[in-house]
Amino acid sequence: MSPIGEGRSLLLVHAHPDDESIFTGGTMARYVAEGVRVALVTCTMGERGGIRESYPDADIRDLVPENEESRLALLAKLRAAEIEAALTKLGVTEHWYLGGPGRWRDSGARRDDDSRAFRRADLDEAAGELVAVIRQVQPQVIVTYDENGFYGHPDHVQAHRVAWRAYQMACDPLRTKFYALTIPRSVLAEAISQVPPQPQSGAPSRHPSTAVLRFGVSDEQVTTEIDAGAYLNAKLAALKAHATQIMVDGPVFEVDGLVRMRALGTEHYTLLSGPGITSSSSPGQGREEDLFCGV
């Protein structure tokens, strides 16, 4: 392990198991390899994520009970095993569920009336749980989503709100950086275009990822670019570990039939607060190449 990152700590806050690998897997693997303390907080156990249609083990789908509580409990166990395997591939050894396993549940993509849904969590209570982790990890860098949750999922939006509140409560903005993960729209379009669409039975070929292009941002909004190409294989292995939701075929991954694209060896971020917030986004300034730049 390299001593480059000795004394540095990175804390990532994600909504569900698999988000960490999809959005930040390369970054996590790179910084672990550099000796940085990399810690992850997952806000829910992903209980309302489905099982992809092409998942090869039909027995698991058959075992999913119709009873709502039993179904959620089973899926939580599946997701817990998957994220443990994924983090092993990335080299990450510190992982918390916000407030403990099952404290808040996956809200699903649509609004629901589950009182334990993360989207309904009391903001100060949830932030207080994250503050406890922050005080233990003492990160110089916190990474989560932007205020739109990258693509609008209510749990991603809530993760941003909780992380931002905890940052305000526990961090000195002159010492700790706060980032939102992102993808430049041009990069997202290229990653999608390099993967041919799959023909649908009895229907013309279509690309499931076309609609996600709107979730990218303009190049000007990106402040930081992390080259994790050397760790792309680790990222792909982590994605593959989330087998009930993600299909990996060579350098391509597909999430639940909605997103099909080439996995990115370079990951992008926007600095929202902390040292460098002015200079990194000033006209004529290049992108940061290190999340710890300036701290």
Secondary structure, DSSP 4 states (H G I P E B T S, - for coil): --STTTT-EEEEEESSTTHHHHHHHHHHHHHHHTT-EEEEEESS--TT----TT-S-HHHHHHS-SSHHHHHHHHHHHHHHHHHHHHHHHT--EEEETTSTTSSB---SS----TTBGGGS-HHHHHHHHHHHHHHH--SEEEE--TTTTT--HHHHHHHHHHHHHHHHH--TTT-EEEEEE-BHHHHHHHHHTSPPBPPTTS--B-TTGGGGGGSB-GGG--EEEE-GGGHHHHHHHHHH-TTTEEEETTEEEETTTEEEEPPSEEEEEEEESTTTTGGGSTTPPPBS-TTTT-
